[in-house]
Amino acid sequence: MYYLLVAILLNVVISSLFKLFPKYSIDTFQAVVVNYLVCVITGCVFIGQIPLTVDTVHASWFTWSLVMGAMFIIIFTLLVLCIKVDGITTATIANKLSLVIPVLFSVILYKEVLGPFRIAGILLAIPAIYFTTRVREANNKPQNLVLPVLVFLGGGLLDTAIKYVQTYHLSTDAIQAQYAIFCFAAAGGIGILIMILMLLLKKNKIHGRSIIAGIIVGIPNYFSIYYIIRMLNSNFLQSSAAIPVFNISIVVVSSLTAIIVFREQVNRLRIIGLCLSVLAILLIAFGDR
């Protein structure tokens, strides 16, 4: 329970920081790349060493860390493009509804059983997330399904991969901490290459405020991934329940934060969505016990 609560809190902090980026004209991509590098430094400080050894490179999880690091930055890029083309509402809904994918894989790969209450909760999560995140857009562009579908698939496959690696390769706390470091190192390395290319093509330039923003985001971001892995490893809930509860809880707490702190509008649909979200969490987490 502790790991779940901390992971939710850290993700809400990160999403709240991202909400401030436009206000301070922060280059989101630069901030994210710097954030990955700060995550690596944070992880090394946390475990008290730089974990690059021959044994580490030959570990069963090492290749997975590189793959997942690449997924981090690819999915982030898709999410940013989706926000620009289709609006933040469509992007958020596509990203959060991806919880359906790891649930299906949990049933197939780990033979987890979905009882009637858990199935009802997952089905209820779809309108809950839709209503909670459905706020009026300034974007009146025609909708294109390609990017939302890619965000949906990418987010779902990333959650599925995290659970798979945690189940079969991350047996100890030390390995879990090391794994997170290498995921961020891979993402940061790819991001640096992209930034260098953009600088050479004179498509962008370095902004000091973006670097500062990346440093601020980086510390909670490392621990967000670390505690997600710890949460899945704790067996507090089956993965078919843990991942949906985690995603829906982020939507609920982020929405409440946006309403209270950022004074976002509250309408009838949003209130209904929040109520449905709480009910979905209760059904998924505790309905079949």
Buried (B, 14 or more C-beta within 10 A) or exposed (E): EEBBEBBBBBBBBBBBBBBEBEEEEBBBBBBBBBBBBBBBBBBBEBBEEEBEEEEBEEBEBBEBBBEBBBBBBBBBBBBBBBBEBBBBBBBBBBBBBBBBBBBBBBBEBEEBEBEEBBBBBBEBBBBBBBBBBBBEEEBEEEEEEEBBEBBBBBBBBBBBBBBBBBBEBBEEEEBBBBBBBBBBBBBBBBBBEBBEEBEEEEEBEEBEBBBBBBBBBBBBBBBBBBBBBBBBBBEBBBBBBBBBBBBBBBBBBBBBBBBEEEEBEBEEBBEBBBBBBBBBBBBBBBBBE
